[in-house]
Amino acid sequence: MLDLLAASSDAAVEPWRDPAAYWGAMTTAVAGRSGPVAAVNIDALRYNALDLLVRTGGVPIRVASKSVRVRALLDATLALPGYRGILAFTLPEALWLAEDHDDIVLGYPTADRDAIARLAADEQAAARITLMVDDPAQLDLIDAVVPPASRPALRVAIDADASWRAPGLGHIGVRRSPLHHPGEVASFARVITGRRGFRLVGLMMYEAQIAGQGDDTGSGDAVIRWIQHRSRHELRARREAIVAALREIAALEFINGGGTGSLEFTGSDDAVTEVTAGSGLLAGHLFDGYRSFDPAPAAAFALDVVRKPLPDIATVLGGGWIASGPPAASRQPVPTWPRGLRTLPREGSGEVQTPLHGAAARGLQVGDRVWFRHAKSGELAERVDEYRLVTGDRLVATAPTYRGEGKTFL
């Protein structure tokens, strides 16, 4: 197993602070491999994993598998003291991971009838996996697949809305659970505890408007910081009230909150027993826009230059690896090295080719490599079969992605 506590003997202290040396070493490490090449710098990953722990102030971290999608990296992170459990994104994935892991929370409700049947027929998996619910209809669907009398009691957690309903501004955050007020959450908890075949064990509240929104991105930062300040104040009081109400109804095992961008705030909330993080391990470029932390660029991919349509344009093969979210420029991969390359405004990152222009393009020749950083983290793993694991200028191992293991969950 990859040991993230064992620093490499040739690793400089924070080598990514010298971009020319860092990306030059990465290029050397994968020079003998055909592109496209996705790589993870182990020293940068170690730095990020330990920095996340510092930022929580001692609150355990549950790893969001959606943001990693490589079992070797999940296992290495979970081996670090301070990390505990997995937040999975689909039930088939959770069932697969439950073969080796005993604490898996499903981050989203499921309507996968085949997977529900498999869960209900597997007592070990049922003891290891917690389903996420926020609506009686989800309980009805599970009962319709496997009646309560024909299955073990299934572990469930409530997903409560952590968005801010701002006066004059409306809904600030993502659209997740319909349960917002403490009374709504408590009423649903009573529905769960009053039904056979379910056991309420936890609560999740993900504050996307804080965790997933950078506050150091340029124009508009002052407004974002004001919104986040007000949202933090409102959420702390409301989450405390929700947890107090639930503890009168059921013996909860965990109260989960947060994400990579909100670890300081969520870790300081006394109502929370664990936080979730995942994207901060590999650090897509969206996480460059936060004041409170400065992650290392652990994951990147290199594409080969295949043509020069003009002296100041170099075209690489592929590149249209767009991240989820609004169709904005921020979701495109960023050409990172050589420095000074930009996509063409009328083309962007293309499915089969990406033209890049700028002064640095003049120095690129057919066969040279350009390094890109993905906007998020886990979605990069859906594009390649394996990650090359690098330290310094050495390729030390490879690790299959979910896709490389034949798994395409979502």
C-alpha atoms as one frame of an Amber mdcrd trajectory, in Angstrom:
protein
   0.000   0.000   0.000   1.089   3.546  -0.696   2.344   5.093   2.555   1.613
   8.809   2.712   3.518   9.149   5.990   6.756   8.019   4.365   8.260  11.095
   2.722  10.559  10.370  -0.200  14.247  10.985   0.425  14.644  13.118  -2.702
  11.536  15.260  -2.245  12.207  18.954  -1.829  10.166  20.904   0.693   7.060
  22.036  -1.194   8.691  21.592  -4.620   5.626  23.030  -6.424   6.672  26.497
  -5.190   9.216  26.405  -8.031   6.944  25.706 -11.023   9.737  25.307 -13.580
  11.491  22.682 -11.476   8.270  20.969 -10.401   6.694  20.575 -13.833  10.067
  19.840 -15.366  10.505  16.959 -12.934   6.986  15.721 -13.631   7.753  15.761
 -17.362  10.926  13.766 -16.829   9.117  11.213 -14.661   6.587  10.332 -17.377
   8.790  10.959 -20.395   8.739   7.335 -21.495   4.956   7.012 -21.386   2.620
   7.654 -24.297   0.080  10.413 -23.802  -2.322  11.363 -22.532  -0.725  10.855
 -19.136  -2.515  11.519 -15.829  -0.154  11.802 -12.887  -0.307  12.304  -9.137
   2.645  13.790  -7.318   2.898  11.841  -4.067   4.706  14.608  -2.198   1.960
  17.086  -3.106  -0.747  14.578  -2.173   0.912  14.001   1.204   1.095  17.738
   1.829  -2.597  18.191   0.997  -3.739  15.227   3.087  -1.897  16.458   6.173
  -2.946  20.081   5.613  -6.609  19.040   5.515  -6.161  17.428   8.932  -4.671
  20.599  10.363  -7.549  22.657   8.997 -10.231  20.564  10.737  -8.782  21.197
  14.186  -8.907  17.521  15.096 -12.362  16.626  13.760 -12.199  13.334  11.785
 -12.396  13.507   7.994 -14.590  11.244   5.906 -13.115  10.899   2.406 -15.394
  11.794  -0.519 -14.698   9.020  -3.021 -16.297  11.034  -5.861 -13.319  13.359
  -5.701 -10.702  10.589  -5.892 -11.999   7.473  -7.735  -8.746   5.576  -7.243
  -8.797   2.838  -4.618  -5.065   2.984  -3.908  -5.315   6.693  -3.097  -8.456
   6.199  -1.004  -6.768   3.454   0.995  -3.569   5.460   1.474  -5.518   8.460
   2.750  -7.664   6.387   5.100  -4.508   4.873   6.593  -3.572   8.313   7.947
  -4.615   9.011  11.559  -7.506  11.445  11.483  -9.256  10.029   8.425 -12.258
   7.774   8.995 -14.794   6.331   6.578 -15.879   6.978   3.006 -18.611   9.161
   1.539 -19.593   7.251  -1.612 -21.593   8.644  -4.522 -23.580   5.640  -5.816
 -24.862   2.493  -4.159 -23.107   0.117  -6.614 -19.844   1.876  -5.759 -20.585
   1.581  -2.035 -21.288  -2.138  -2.375 -17.980  -2.603  -4.183 -16.010  -0.629
  -1.603 -17.796  -2.404   1.265 -15.911  -5.572   0.380 -12.865  -3.949   2.024
 -14.223  -1.012   4.048 -16.654  -1.077   6.957 -17.832   2.545   7.216 -19.426
   3.900   4.058 -22.051   6.623   3.891 -23.893   7.132   0.617 -23.770  10.850
  -0.127 -26.927  10.908  -2.262 -30.293   9.115  -2.316 -30.526   6.060  -4.564
 -33.238   4.644  -6.817 -31.059   1.784  -8.082 -33.388  -1.151  -7.534 -30.828
  -3.833  -8.387 -28.321  -2.358  -5.959 -30.943  -2.025  -3.224 -31.791  -5.706
  -3.653 -28.109  -6.604  -3.422 -27.713  -4.518  -0.270 -30.743  -6.101   1.373
 -29.440  -9.596   0.595 -25.969  -8.958   2.061 -25.905  -8.637   5.847 -22.275
  -7.518   5.909 -22.893  -4.765   3.367 -26.058  -3.700   5.176 -24.019  -3.300
   8.371 -21.311  -1.287   6.582 -23.338   1.049   4.329 -25.556   3.946   5.371
 -28.134   5.144   2.836 -28.992   8.838   2.443 -32.652   9.891   2.515 -34.689
  13.094   2.668 -38.172  12.013   1.523 -40.635   9.275   2.539 -40.889   8.329
  -1.155 -37.313   7.048  -0.963 -38.269   4.763   1.918 -41.321   3.595  -0.061
 -39.124   2.681  -3.023 -36.798   0.617  -0.845 -39.765  -1.208   0.721 -41.175
  -1.909  -2.740 -37.906  -3.531  -3.803 -37.465  -5.621  -0.652 -40.187  -5.597
   2.030 -39.005  -4.927   5.610 -39.811  -8.483   6.687 -37.419  -9.858   4.067
 -34.318  -7.814   4.897 -32.179  -6.605   7.781 -32.899  -3.121   9.074 -31.086
  -0.730   6.737 -28.973   2.090   8.098 -30.093   5.535   6.937 -28.975   9.121
   7.439 -30.957  12.286   6.798 -29.666  14.842   4.323 -30.819  18.262   5.558
 -30.555  21.404   3.463 -27.600  23.584   4.484 -28.242  26.379   2.006 -29.043
  29.914   3.125 -32.506  31.307   2.465 -31.343  34.879   2.335 -33.780  37.776
   2.825 -34.124  39.525  -0.507 -31.741  37.119  -2.259 -33.563  33.824  -1.963
 -31.880  30.435  -2.136 -28.074  30.621  -1.765 -26.447  27.227  -2.247 -27.159
  24.017  -4.154 -30.523  22.304  -4.500 -30.331  19.182  -2.386 -32.690  18.194
   0.394 -36.244  19.615   0.768 -35.757  19.519   4.559 -34.594  22.897   5.818
 -36.127  23.877   9.153 -35.515  21.889  12.353 -39.184  20.938  12.552 -39.150
  19.506   9.029 -36.071  17.398   9.765 -37.495  16.177  13.082 -40.814  15.236
  11.473 -39.043  13.133   8.866 -36.905  11.517  11.557 -40.082  10.396  13.307
 -41.318   8.906  10.041 -38.118   6.879   9.745 -38.082   5.669  13.336 -41.760
   4.773  13.100 -41.220   2.428  10.161 -39.993  -1.127  10.280 -36.830  -1.942
   8.336 -34.895   1.295   8.850 -32.479   2.574  11.496 -31.675   6.270  11.675
 -27.966   6.666  12.447 -26.797  10.011  11.106 -27.270  13.469   9.651 -25.504
  15.193   6.769 -25.571  18.907   5.950 -23.334  20.071   3.097 -22.819  23.835
   2.969 -21.914  24.150  -0.724 -22.207  27.933  -0.703 -19.227  27.989   1.673
 -17.273  24.833   0.871 -17.644  24.964  -2.902 -17.343  28.673  -3.603 -13.933
  30.351  -3.644 -13.623  33.749  -1.973 -10.420  34.870  -3.685 -11.249  34.672
  -7.375 -11.288  38.333  -8.407 -14.224  40.663  -8.896 -17.185  39.948  -6.657
 -15.129  38.548  -3.777 -16.451  41.116  -1.308 -20.032  40.039  -1.997 -19.132
  36.359  -1.741 -17.383  36.898   1.594 -20.360  38.812   2.967 -22.767  36.068
   1.866 -20.574  33.352   3.367 -20.223  35.248   6.642 -23.984  35.597   6.987
 -24.550  32.005   5.898 -22.097  30.643   8.456 -23.853  32.522  11.242 -27.295
  31.251  10.192 -26.169  27.689   9.591 -24.383  27.254  12.902 -27.540  28.101
  14.853 -29.864  26.079  12.628 -27.636  22.993  12.578 -27.401  23.084  16.358
 -31.188  23.158  16.586 -31.587  20.315  14.079 -29.085  18.118  15.907 -30.723
  18.793  19.271 -34.110  17.824  17.854 -32.790  14.631  16.257 -30.970  13.468
  19.372 -34.317  13.383  21.164 -35.596  10.994  18.502 -32.680   8.671  17.709
 -29.183   7.795  18.900 -27.138   9.297  16.086 -23.690   7.912  15.315 -22.457
  10.858  13.252 -23.200  14.442  12.252 -21.467  15.121   8.941 -20.808  18.481
   7.351 -18.528  20.553   5.244 -16.221  20.062   2.325 -12.692  20.970   1.323
 -13.441  24.686   1.196 -15.089  24.976   4.621 -13.039  22.748   6.929 -12.090
  25.505   9.379 -15.684  26.614   9.836 -17.285  23.174   9.894 -14.611  21.722
  12.156 -15.265  24.499  14.672 -19.005  23.731  14.814 -19.626  21.840  18.050
 -22.679  20.136  16.539 -20.530  18.340  13.943 -18.744  15.055  14.691 -17.036
  14.611  11.306 -16.309  16.564   8.141 -16.044  15.444   4.536 -13.201  16.260
   2.153 -11.910  14.792  -1.066 -11.224  17.399  -3.728  -8.545  18.992  -1.583
  -6.418  15.862  -1.791  -5.743  16.149  -5.530  -6.542  19.881  -5.701  -8.126
  20.803  -9.007  -7.592  24.408 -10.032 -10.942  25.573  -8.609  -9.311  25.338
  -5.188  -6.740  27.974  -6.061  -9.390  30.621  -5.337  -9.630  30.404  -1.527
  -8.039  32.682   1.065  -7.915  30.167   3.890  -5.726  27.500   2.292  -3.246
  26.987  -0.525  -3.249  23.374  -1.786  -0.485  21.790  -3.825  -1.274  20.824
  -7.445  -1.156  17.082  -6.813  -3.012  15.792  -9.886  -2.444  16.871 -13.478
  -2.502  15.476 -16.986  -0.134  15.930 -19.901  -1.180  16.071 -23.548   1.057
  15.859 -26.602   1.511  18.619 -29.148   0.524  17.179 -32.542   0.445  20.214
 -34.849   1.458  23.876 -35.217  -1.185  25.719 -37.295   0.649  29.012 -36.630
   3.986  29.821 -34.999   2.223  31.076 -31.858  -0.356  28.233 -31.711   0.383
  24.695 -30.552  -2.391  22.120 -30.800  -2.537  19.195 -28.379  -4.496  16.002
 -28.932  -7.597  15.873 -26.708  -8.207  18.165 -23.772 -11.984  18.602 -23.562
 -12.162  17.118 -20.090 -14.788  19.445 -18.679 -15.784  19.383 -15.016 -19.365
  19.316 -13.749 -21.198  22.489 -12.859 -22.338  25.533 -14.815 -20.977  25.650
 -18.388 -18.423  28.339 -17.619 -14.754  28.859 -18.389 -13.931  27.908 -14.795
 -14.961  24.311 -15.560 -12.400  23.894 -18.337  -8.962  22.400 -17.751  -6.263
  25.036 -17.340  -3.017  24.757 -19.337  -0.481  24.971 -16.533   2.982  24.340
 -17.991   4.655  25.787 -19.978   3.380  28.961 -18.379   1.493  31.511 -20.463
  -0.588  29.218 -22.667  -4.280  29.962 -23.224  -7.109  28.258 -25.063  -8.696
  30.032 -28.006 -11.910  31.838 -26.966 -13.890  30.397 -29.880 -12.712  26.815
 -29.345 -11.819  26.264 -25.701 -10.885  22.713 -24.725 -11.879  20.397 -27.561
 -12.983  16.801 -27.565 -10.199  15.675 -29.922  -7.901  18.683 -30.082  -7.151
  21.843 -28.137  -5.299  24.723 -29.793  -3.216  26.779 -27.362  -1.790  30.197
 -28.046   0.578  32.564 -26.323   4.280  33.316 -26.301   5.097  29.882 -24.859
   3.495  28.201 -27.874   6.299  29.475 -30.082   8.746  27.276 -28.239   6.656
  24.130 -28.462   7.274  21.510 -31.135   5.375  18.438 -32.269   5.861  15.754
 -29.627   6.328  18.157 -26.697   4.133  17.918 -23.626   1.731  20.415 -22.090
   0.524  19.959 -18.519  -3.087  20.735 -17.609  -4.914  20.846 -14.293  -8.518
  19.704 -14.126 -11.071  22.043 -12.594 -12.165  19.582  -9.932 -10.527  16.310
  -8.932 -12.283  12.964  -9.259 -13.684  13.545 -12.722 -10.189  13.325 -14.193
 -10.135   9.644 -13.202 -13.080   8.973 -15.519 -10.858   9.830 -18.499  -7.912
   7.501 -17.890  -7.308   3.914 -16.840  -4.488   4.679 -14.424  -2.601   7.390
 -12.624   1.185   7.558 -12.764   2.485   8.106  -9.226   5.472  10.431  -9.198
   7.925  11.705  -6.625  10.534  14.199  -7.719  11.507  13.221 -11.242  10.831
   9.515 -10.715   7.863   7.388 -11.693   7.458   5.128  -8.670   4.195   3.265
  -9.332   0.906   3.207 -11.187  -2.573   3.026  -9.682  -5.695   1.981 -11.605
  -8.651   4.338 -11.539 -12.192   3.057 -11.114 -12.372   3.033 -14.903  -9.134
   1.049 -15.045 -10.731  -1.566 -12.806 -13.715  -1.794 -15.140 -16.013   0.304
 -12.947 -18.020   3.218 -14.348 -20.495   4.046 -11.625 -21.621   7.493 -12.741
